[in-house]
Every structure is written in C-alpha cells, then in structure tokens.
C-alpha cells in the first residue's frame, strides 16, 4: 500500500512538474517545494516524537550527505532534465530504479539478486517500455534519449542511494529519517539555487511567476513530497529496498493513465504493456510472501521437532 501510494503520486508529478517548469526553473521550483515539505515534516516529527527527535546524535554528517543525494541531487538533476525531456521518457527512466538498486546491492553485498526477481524485473520493464513508447519500443533507442534524459537518470541514481541509506539507521522511524534528511538536504538545495541565481545559470523568478504555478507547487510539495516520501521510506522499512523499488514501475503507468484521462487513446499494445507491468509486480510480491512464509514455517518446524532432543543452543546453531 505504501509503495503503491508513492508510485501513483509520483506518476502525476511528471505531468504537473512539466507544466510548472514552463514558468519556473528547476532550481527555485525545487527549493520552494522542499521548503514547504521539510517544514511540514519537522512539525509533524516534533508533534509525534517530541523535540528530542530533532537531535542528530553524532549522525549529522551522514544524514546530511544522504539528504543531499535524495533531495538536492534527485530534484535538481531530475527536474532540470525534465525541462529538456518528454515526461514519458523521464518516467521510463525512473522505472530503472529497481535495476539500479539491484545492481548497487549486488556491488555492495556481493549477493546476486534471485533469478525470479531479475526475470520479473525484466518483464516489468518490458511492459513499461511498451507503455511509454506507444507500442514501438525501438523508438526509445532511435534518437529519443538526450542529455535531459541523462540528467534524469543521474537523479534516479541519487535517490536510489538515498533510499538504500535508510537501512543504515534502523533505530530511526521513517518519519524521523525523512524529516532530518530533508531538512539537511534542503540546505544543499538552497545553496545550489543561490549559486545558480547569482551566476545567472537560472533566472530569478518574480512573485507573479511563482504565484502562477502555485497549484503545481502545492501538489509537488504536499502529496508529491511530504506524503509520498514518507510512504516511500515506510515501504522500504516494511518490505525492503529491492521489493519497494519494483513498485516504481507503476510511475510511468500512472503517467500513462493521466494522459488517457486528458484525451489520449492508447493502442492495444500499450494496454498490454500496462497489464504486463502490473502482473509482474503482483507475481513478485506473491513470491516474496511465499518465501517469507516458507522461512517462518521452516524455523517453527525445526524448533518444534527438536525441542525434546536438543538444548536451545543447538537449535540456534542449526
């Protein structure tokens, strides 16, 4: 539920964000967006866990680094890229999150992802490719990937590292991890925006321009950032990073659905791609749950069958 909520909410961001970028540069847009979101997270954190939860307790440097990756890195790269890319191709690149996560974990732990996970990941990505390419996957590699898409890919990689970093702080609740990293990451975001505005890399927006995209900022800041990142970190805590990021395949499917509502008429191949992606996600979750139940049953049977013959230490060793 948490991962699905995040994916659906983020799917809408590509349409909303693209419209906002027509009036506001990615730097001030991201800074205003996360000023609102970070403040809300901090207020809720204090209300739920008390003022003591704001203490960094010697972890500030690491949390600052992760927050910079997850909030400054992702937003500045992805939204700058989105200004020069199609929402469809950007959402497809975001769907590469599971693959990037699996590769990073493989590199870190030296443990190869299970074959079913890799197969289902490939199936899900194939479905996404059909959806985004309008039933012609070859169009993805025939000149449609530009430097804007490359920036989006860099942003996705930054957010993958941020998501994996949550596992380093099991003692922090998803709310506390989100609030602290967002507040610290916003400092990097604000500093980068100040440099961009001061150097002329980005134009200083007028109050009128900011007000003209206030509805888009509200969506991007509250459901798109405040709520969605909370549910994302909660999902990682409940089902693990590899399983959570598989739901990222729903992001382009959601973008696709919004376009249908706006009048776009998909082909049969595109609809088949959407069904393929959802089927792969459902199948993976069923396999994960079955595997978890199997391990639980094995432990229970082991303990029950040997409880009268072996001491506790022997059962633990077994």
Secondary structure, DSSP 8 states (H G I E B T S, - for coil): -HHHHHHHHHHHHHHHHHHHTTTS-HHHHHHHHHHHHHHHHHHHHHHHH-GGGG--TT-HHHHHHHHIIIIIIHHHHHHHHHTTS-HHHHHHHHTTHHHHHHHHHHHHH-----HHHHHHHHHHHHHHHHHHTTT-THHHHSS---HHHHHHHHHHHHHHHHHHHGGG-TTS-HHHHHHHHHHHHHHHHHHHHHHHHHHTSS----HHHHHHTHHHHHHHHIIIIIIHHHHHHHHHHHH-HHHHHHTTHHHHHHHHHHHHHTT----HHHHHHHHHHHHHHHHHHHHHHHHHHHHHHHHHHHHHHHTTTS-HHHHHH-
